[in-house]
Amino acid sequence: MDFMTVSFYQLLVFVHIILFVLWLGADVGVFMLGQHFRKRDKYDLPQRLVLLQLLVNLDMVPRTAWALMVPLTLTMVDAGGWWVLPGWALAAAWAVGGFWLWLVWDAHRHEQTARAARDKKIESYLTIGLTVFYIGLGMISLTQGAPLAPLWLATKAFMFGLIFAAAIMIDVAFKPVGPQLGKLIADGSSDETEIPLLHTMNRTRIWVWIVYLLLVATAFLGNIKPF
């Protein structure tokens, strides 16, 4: 009987696909919960706050997948022979991914505390650094043909950096929600408390759609390899 041999690279590709499904799929769930939270004519405020809590909890799935994507993608390009990295670089990548994952979950467990605020501030610096790294890696590879020689892979790295940038803008656009939500809870539902919150959520949705489009585009490049 012949047994199928699975390479380390193939295993990484499989995990990569699983993380992509969890990222995009769970994020669509977050988006839908946000859509229902907006419907004050259909749900009363306590029901909407339950929806919001479900949104926050479900959002941990794409945030976890995003953090793990960083070391996984670098390990994949090394295992696939696209870019040979030294062992210390891969170890550093997994250390960064692990630290980022810890920040995300620690902030979630200590929500609405100074510790969570500290974690989120550190995370913001980390994501800015990774944005610069992936955009820089993509641009250098596109212009010089190295270290990522295939055009599709260089473009994918650049677009992954754009996903980071758009995700940062989601957090920036969403930042007023905290005080606006506090005012809604304290003062109750009215045009005065609801309309500013709705405007903030509408602005945030623009960046959410950009992330979705970029995710689909990077998945297309990675699977089709059109150039």
MODELLER restraints for C-alpha pairs under 7 A, 6 or more apart:
rsr = mdl.restraints
at = mdl.atoms
rsr.add(forms.Gaussian(group=physical.xy_distance, feature=features.Distance(at['CA:9:A'], at['CA:76:A']), mean=6.35, stdev=0.5))
rsr.add(forms.Gaussian(group=physical.xy_distance, feature=features.Distance(at['CA:9:A'], at['CA:79:A']), mean=5.43, stdev=0.5))
rsr.add(forms.Gaussian(group=physical.xy_distance, feature=features.Distance(at['CA:9:A'], at['CA:80:A']), mean=5.86, stdev=0.5))
rsr.add(forms.Gaussian(group=physical.xy_distance, feature=features.Distance(at['CA:12:A'], at['CA:76:A']), mean=6.18, stdev=0.5))
rsr.add(forms.Gaussian(group=physical.xy_distance, feature=features.Distance(at['CA:19:A'], at['CA:65:A']), mean=5.31, stdev=0.5))
rsr.add(forms.Gaussian(group=physical.xy_distance, feature=features.Distance(at['CA:22:A'], at['CA:61:A']), mean=6.62, stdev=0.5))
rsr.add(forms.Gaussian(group=physical.xy_distance, feature=features.Distance(at['CA:22:A'], at['CA:62:A']), mean=6.25, stdev=0.5))
rsr.add(forms.Gaussian(group=physical.xy_distance, feature=features.Distance(at['CA:22:A'], at['CA:65:A']), mean=6.72, stdev=0.5))
rsr.add(forms.Gaussian(group=physical.xy_distance, feature=features.Distance(at['CA:23:A'], at['CA:61:A']), mean=6.59, stdev=0.5))
rsr.add(forms.Gaussian(group=physical.xy_distance, feature=features.Distance(at['CA:23:A'], at['CA:62:A']), mean=4.03, stdev=0.5))
rsr.add(forms.Gaussian(group=physical.xy_distance, feature=features.Distance(at['CA:23:A'], at['CA:65:A']), mean=5.58, stdev=0.5))
rsr.add(forms.Gaussian(group=physical.xy_distance, feature=features.Distance(at['CA:23:A'], at['CA:66:A']), mean=6.85, stdev=0.5))
rsr.add(forms.Gaussian(group=physical.xy_distance, feature=features.Distance(at['CA:24:A'], at['CA:62:A']), mean=6.96, stdev=0.5))
rsr.add(forms.Gaussian(group=physical.xy_distance, feature=features.Distance(at['CA:26:A'], at['CA:58:A']), mean=6.69, stdev=0.5))
rsr.add(forms.Gaussian(group=physical.xy_distance, feature=features.Distance(at['CA:26:A'], at['CA:61:A']), mean=6.28, stdev=0.5))
rsr.add(forms.Gaussian(group=physical.xy_distance, feature=features.Distance(at['CA:26:A'], at['CA:62:A']), mean=6.08, stdev=0.5))
rsr.add(forms.Gaussian(group=physical.xy_distance, feature=features.Distance(at['CA:27:A'], at['CA:59:A']), mean=6.58, stdev=0.5))
rsr.add(forms.Gaussian(group=physical.xy_distance, feature=features.Distance(at['CA:27:A'], at['CA:62:A']), mean=5.98, stdev=0.5))
rsr.add(forms.Gaussian(group=physical.xy_distance, feature=features.Distance(at['CA:30:A'], at['CA:55:A']), mean=5.22, stdev=0.5))
rsr.add(forms.Gaussian(group=physical.xy_distance, feature=features.Distance(at['CA:30:A'], at['CA:58:A']), mean=6.35, stdev=0.5))
rsr.add(forms.Gaussian(group=physical.xy_distance, feature=features.Distance(at['CA:30:A'], at['CA:59:A']), mean=6.07, stdev=0.5))
rsr.add(forms.Gaussian(group=physical.xy_distance, feature=features.Distance(at['CA:33:A'], at['CA:51:A']), mean=6.15, stdev=0.5))
rsr.add(forms.Gaussian(group=physical.xy_distance, feature=features.Distance(at['CA:33:A'], at['CA:55:A']), mean=5.87, stdev=0.5))
rsr.add(forms.Gaussian(group=physical.xy_distance, feature=features.Distance(at['CA:34:A'], at['CA:55:A']), mean=6.96, stdev=0.5))
rsr.add(forms.Gaussian(group=physical.xy_distance, feature=features.Distance(at['CA:37:A'], at['CA:48:A']), mean=5.10, stdev=0.5))
rsr.add(forms.Gaussian(group=physical.xy_distance, feature=features.Distance(at['CA:37:A'], at['CA:51:A']), mean=6.19, stdev=0.5))
rsr.add(forms.Gaussian(group=physical.xy_distance, feature=features.Distance(at['CA:37:A'], at['CA:52:A']), mean=6.60, stdev=0.5))
rsr.add(forms.Gaussian(group=physical.xy_distance, feature=features.Distance(at['CA:38:A'], at['CA:198:A']), mean=6.96, stdev=0.5))
rsr.add(forms.Gaussian(group=physical.xy_distance, feature=features.Distance(at['CA:64:A'], at['CA:101:A']), mean=6.23, stdev=0.5))
rsr.add(forms.Gaussian(group=physical.xy_distance, feature=features.Distance(at['CA:67:A'], at['CA:97:A']), mean=5.45, stdev=0.5))
rsr.add(forms.Gaussian(group=physical.xy_distance, feature=features.Distance(at['CA:67:A'], at['CA:100:A']), mean=6.10, stdev=0.5))
rsr.add(forms.Gaussian(group=physical.xy_distance, feature=features.Distance(at['CA:67:A'], at['CA:101:A']), mean=5.77, stdev=0.5))
rsr.add(forms.Gaussian(group=physical.xy_distance, feature=features.Distance(at['CA:68:A'], at['CA:97:A']), mean=5.72, stdev=0.5))
rsr.add(forms.Gaussian(group=physical.xy_distance, feature=features.Distance(at['CA:70:A'], at['CA:97:A']), mean=6.22, stdev=0.5))
rsr.add(forms.Gaussian(group=physical.xy_distance, feature=features.Distance(at['CA:71:A'], at['CA:93:A']), mean=4.83, stdev=0.5))
rsr.add(forms.Gaussian(group=physical.xy_distance, feature=features.Distance(at['CA:71:A'], at['CA:94:A']), mean=4.97, stdev=0.5))
rsr.add(forms.Gaussian(group=physical.xy_distance, feature=features.Distance(at['CA:71:A'], at['CA:97:A']), mean=5.88, stdev=0.5))
rsr.add(forms.Gaussian(group=physical.xy_distance, feature=features.Distance(at['CA:75:A'], at['CA:90:A']), mean=6.49, stdev=0.5))
rsr.add(forms.Gaussian(group=physical.xy_distance, feature=features.Distance(at['CA:77:A'], at['CA:83:A']), mean=5.50, stdev=0.5))
rsr.add(forms.Gaussian(group=physical.xy_distance, feature=features.Distance(at['CA:78:A'], at['CA:84:A']), mean=4.82, stdev=0.5))
rsr.add(forms.Gaussian(group=physical.xy_distance, feature=features.Distance(at['CA:78:A'], at['CA:85:A']), mean=5.89, stdev=0.5))
rsr.add(forms.Gaussian(group=physical.xy_distance, feature=features.Distance(at['CA:82:A'], at['CA:148:A']), mean=6.38, stdev=0.5))
rsr.add(forms.Gaussian(group=physical.xy_distance, feature=features.Distance(at['CA:83:A'], at['CA:147:A']), mean=6.24, stdev=0.5))
rsr.add(forms.Gaussian(group=physical.xy_distance, feature=features.Distance(at['CA:83:A'], at['CA:148:A']), mean=6.20, stdev=0.5))
rsr.add(forms.Gaussian(group=physical.xy_distance, feature=features.Distance(at['CA:100:A'], at['CA:123:A']), mean=6.68, stdev=0.5))
rsr.add(forms.Gaussian(group=physical.xy_distance, feature=features.Distance(at['CA:103:A'], at['CA:119:A']), mean=5.42, stdev=0.5))
rsr.add(forms.Gaussian(group=physical.xy_distance, feature=features.Distance(at['CA:103:A'], at['CA:123:A']), mean=6.67, stdev=0.5))
rsr.add(forms.Gaussian(group=physical.xy_distance, feature=features.Distance(at['CA:106:A'], at['CA:116:A']), mean=6.94, stdev=0.5))
rsr.add(forms.Gaussian(group=physical.xy_distance, feature=features.Distance(at['CA:107:A'], at['CA:115:A']), mean=6.97, stdev=0.5))
rsr.add(forms.Gaussian(group=physical.xy_distance, feature=features.Distance(at['CA:107:A'], at['CA:116:A']), mean=4.08, stdev=0.5))
rsr.add(forms.Gaussian(group=physical.xy_distance, feature=features.Distance(at['CA:107:A'], at['CA:119:A']), mean=5.71, stdev=0.5))
rsr.add(forms.Gaussian(group=physical.xy_distance, feature=features.Distance(at['CA:107:A'], at['CA:120:A']), mean=6.71, stdev=0.5))
rsr.add(forms.Gaussian(group=physical.xy_distance, feature=features.Distance(at['CA:110:A'], at['CA:116:A']), mean=5.48, stdev=0.5))
rsr.add(forms.Gaussian(group=physical.xy_distance, feature=features.Distance(at['CA:127:A'], at['CA:164:A']), mean=6.76, stdev=0.5))
rsr.add(forms.Gaussian(group=physical.xy_distance, feature=features.Distance(at['CA:131:A'], at['CA:161:A']), mean=4.80, stdev=0.5))
rsr.add(forms.Gaussian(group=physical.xy_distance, feature=features.Distance(at['CA:131:A'], at['CA:164:A']), mean=5.36, stdev=0.5))
rsr.add(forms.Gaussian(group=physical.xy_distance, feature=features.Distance(at['CA:131:A'], at['CA:165:A']), mean=6.07, stdev=0.5))
rsr.add(forms.Gaussian(group=physical.xy_distance, feature=features.Distance(at['CA:134:A'], at['CA:157:A']), mean=5.67, stdev=0.5))
rsr.add(forms.Gaussian(group=physical.xy_distance, feature=features.Distance(at['CA:134:A'], at['CA:158:A']), mean=5.82, stdev=0.5))
rsr.add(forms.Gaussian(group=physical.xy_distance, feature=features.Distance(at['CA:134:A'], at['CA:160:A']), mean=6.54, stdev=0.5))
rsr.add(forms.Gaussian(group=physical.xy_distance, feature=features.Distance(at['CA:134:A'], at['CA:161:A']), mean=4.59, stdev=0.5))
rsr.add(forms.Gaussian(group=physical.xy_distance, feature=features.Distance(at['CA:135:A'], at['CA:157:A']), mean=6.78, stdev=0.5))
rsr.add(forms.Gaussian(group=physical.xy_distance, feature=features.Distance(at['CA:135:A'], at['CA:158:A']), mean=4.56, stdev=0.5))
rsr.add(forms.Gaussian(group=physical.xy_distance, feature=features.Distance(at['CA:135:A'], at['CA:161:A']), mean=4.65, stdev=0.5))
rsr.add(forms.Gaussian(group=physical.xy_distance, feature=features.Distance(at['CA:135:A'], at['CA:162:A']), mean=6.88, stdev=0.5))
rsr.add(forms.Gaussian(group=physical.xy_distance, feature=features.Distance(at['CA:137:A'], at['CA:157:A']), mean=6.71, stdev=0.5))
rsr.add(forms.Gaussian(group=physical.xy_distance, feature=features.Distance(at['CA:137:A'], at['CA:158:A']), mean=6.86, stdev=0.5))
rsr.add(forms.Gaussian(group=physical.xy_distance, feature=features.Distance(at['CA:138:A'], at['CA:154:A']), mean=4.80, stdev=0.5))
rsr.add(forms.Gaussian(group=physical.xy_distance, feature=features.Distance(at['CA:138:A'], at['CA:155:A']), mean=5.97, stdev=0.5))
rsr.add(forms.Gaussian(group=physical.xy_distance, feature=features.Distance(at['CA:138:A'], at['CA:157:A']), mean=4.90, stdev=0.5))
rsr.add(forms.Gaussian(group=physical.xy_distance, feature=features.Distance(at['CA:138:A'], at['CA:158:A']), mean=4.05, stdev=0.5))
rsr.add(forms.Gaussian(group=physical.xy_distance, feature=features.Distance(at['CA:139:A'], at['CA:158:A']), mean=6.40, stdev=0.5))
rsr.add(forms.Gaussian(group=physical.xy_distance, feature=features.Distance(at['CA:140:A'], at['CA:146:A']), mean=6.95, stdev=0.5))
rsr.add(forms.Gaussian(group=physical.xy_distance, feature=features.Distance(at['CA:141:A'], at['CA:147:A']), mean=5.68, stdev=0.5))
rsr.add(forms.Gaussian(group=physical.xy_distance, feature=features.Distance(at['CA:141:A'], at['CA:148:A']), mean=5.30, stdev=0.5))
rsr.add(forms.Gaussian(group=physical.xy_distance, feature=features.Distance(at['CA:141:A'], at['CA:149:A']), mean=6.55, stdev=0.5))
rsr.add(forms.Gaussian(group=physical.xy_distance, feature=features.Distance(at['CA:141:A'], at['CA:154:A']), mean=5.49, stdev=0.5))
rsr.add(forms.Gaussian(group=physical.xy_distance, feature=features.Distance(at['CA:142:A'], at['CA:151:A']), mean=6.62, stdev=0.5))
rsr.add(forms.Gaussian(group=physical.xy_distance, feature=features.Distance(at['CA:142:A'], at['CA:154:A']), mean=5.74, stdev=0.5))
rsr.add(forms.Gaussian(group=physical.xy_distance, feature=features.Distance(at['CA:142:A'], at['CA:155:A']), mean=6.99, stdev=0.5))
rsr.add(forms.Gaussian(group=physical.xy_distance, feature=features.Distance(at['CA:148:A'], at['CA:154:A']), mean=5.49, stdev=0.5))
rsr.add(forms.Gaussian(group=physical.xy_distance, feature=features.Distance(at['CA:151:A'], at['CA:227:A']), mean=6.03, stdev=0.5))
rsr.add(forms.Gaussian(group=physical.xy_distance, feature=features.Distance(at['CA:152:A'], at['CA:221:A']), mean=5.94, stdev=0.5))
rsr.add(forms.Gaussian(group=physical.xy_distance, feature=features.Distance(at['CA:152:A'], at['CA:225:A']), mean=5.74, stdev=0.5))
rsr.add(forms.Gaussian(group=physical.xy_distance, feature=features.Distance(at['CA:152:A'], at['CA:226:A']), mean=6.81, stdev=0.5))
rsr.add(forms.Gaussian(group=physical.xy_distance, feature=features.Distance(at['CA:152:A'], at['CA:227:A']), mean=5.54, stdev=0.5))
rsr.add(forms.Gaussian(group=physical.xy_distance, feature=features.Distance(at['CA:156:A'], at['CA:218:A']), mean=5.46, stdev=0.5))
rsr.add(forms.Gaussian(group=physical.xy_distance, feature=features.Distance(at['CA:156:A'], at['CA:221:A']), mean=6.54, stdev=0.5))
rsr.add(forms.Gaussian(group=physical.xy_distance, feature=features.Distance(at['CA:159:A'], at['CA:214:A']), mean=6.68, stdev=0.5))
rsr.add(forms.Gaussian(group=physical.xy_distance, feature=features.Distance(at['CA:159:A'], at['CA:218:A']), mean=6.73, stdev=0.5))
rsr.add(forms.Gaussian(group=physical.xy_distance, feature=features.Distance(at['CA:163:A'], at['CA:211:A']), mean=5.60, stdev=0.5))
rsr.add(forms.Gaussian(group=physical.xy_distance, feature=features.Distance(at['CA:163:A'], at['CA:214:A']), mean=6.30, stdev=0.5))
rsr.add(forms.Gaussian(group=physical.xy_distance, feature=features.Distance(at['CA:166:A'], at['CA:207:A']), mean=5.82, stdev=0.5))
rsr.add(forms.Gaussian(group=physical.xy_distance, feature=features.Distance(at['CA:166:A'], at['CA:210:A']), mean=6.81, stdev=0.5))
rsr.add(forms.Gaussian(group=physical.xy_distance, feature=features.Distance(at['CA:166:A'], at['CA:211:A']), mean=6.09, stdev=0.5))
rsr.add(forms.Gaussian(group=physical.xy_distance, feature=features.Distance(at['CA:167:A'], at['CA:211:A']), mean=6.77, stdev=0.5))
rsr.add(forms.Gaussian(group=physical.xy_distance, feature=features.Distance(at['CA:169:A'], at['CA:207:A']), mean=6.59, stdev=0.5))
rsr.add(forms.Gaussian(group=physical.xy_distance, feature=features.Distance(at['CA:170:A'], at['CA:204:A']), mean=5.51, stdev=0.5))
rsr.add(forms.Gaussian(group=physical.xy_distance, feature=features.Distance(at['CA:170:A'], at['CA:207:A']), mean=5.62, stdev=0.5))
rsr.add(forms.Gaussian(group=physical.xy_distance, feature=features.Distance(at['CA:170:A'], at['CA:208:A']), mean=6.62, stdev=0.5))
rsr.add(forms.Gaussian(group=physical.xy_distance, feature=features.Distance(at['CA:173:A'], at['CA:200:A']), mean=6.77, stdev=0.5))
rsr.add(forms.Gaussian(group=physical.xy_distance, feature=features.Distance(at['CA:173:A'], at['CA:203:A']), mean=6.46, stdev=0.5))
rsr.add(forms.Gaussian(group=physical.xy_distance, feature=features.Distance(at['CA:173:A'], at['CA:204:A']), mean=5.23, stdev=0.5))
rsr.add(forms.Gaussian(group=physical.xy_distance, feature=features.Distance(at['CA:174:A'], at['CA:200:A']), mean=6.47, stdev=0.5))
rsr.add(forms.Gaussian(group=physical.xy_distance, feature=features.Distance(at['CA:174:A'], at['CA:201:A']), mean=6.84, stdev=0.5))
rsr.add(forms.Gaussian(group=physical.xy_distance, feature=features.Distance(at['CA:174:A'], at['CA:204:A']), mean=5.87, stdev=0.5))
rsr.add(forms.Gaussian(group=physical.xy_distance, feature=features.Distance(at['CA:176:A'], at['CA:200:A']), mean=6.99, stdev=0.5))
rsr.add(forms.Gaussian(group=physical.xy_distance, feature=features.Distance(at['CA:177:A'], at['CA:197:A']), mean=6.28, stdev=0.5))
rsr.add(forms.Gaussian(group=physical.xy_distance, feature=features.Distance(at['CA:177:A'], at['CA:200:A']), mean=6.79, stdev=0.5))
rsr.add(forms.Gaussian(group=physical.xy_distance, feature=features.Distance(at['CA:180:A'], at['CA:193:A']), mean=7.00, stdev=0.5))
rsr.add(forms.Gaussian(group=physical.xy_distance, feature=features.Distance(at['CA:180:A'], at['CA:197:A']), mean=5.84, stdev=0.5))
rsr.add(forms.Gaussian(group=physical.xy_distance, feature=features.Distance(at['CA:183:A'], at['CA:193:A']), mean=6.50, stdev=0.5))
rsr.add(forms.Gaussian(group=physical.xy_distance, feature=features.Distance(at['CA:184:A'], at['CA:193:A']), mean=5.23, stdev=0.5))
rsr.add(forms.Gaussian(group=physical.xy_distance, feature=features.Distance(at['CA:184:A'], at['CA:194:A']), mean=6.91, stdev=0.5))
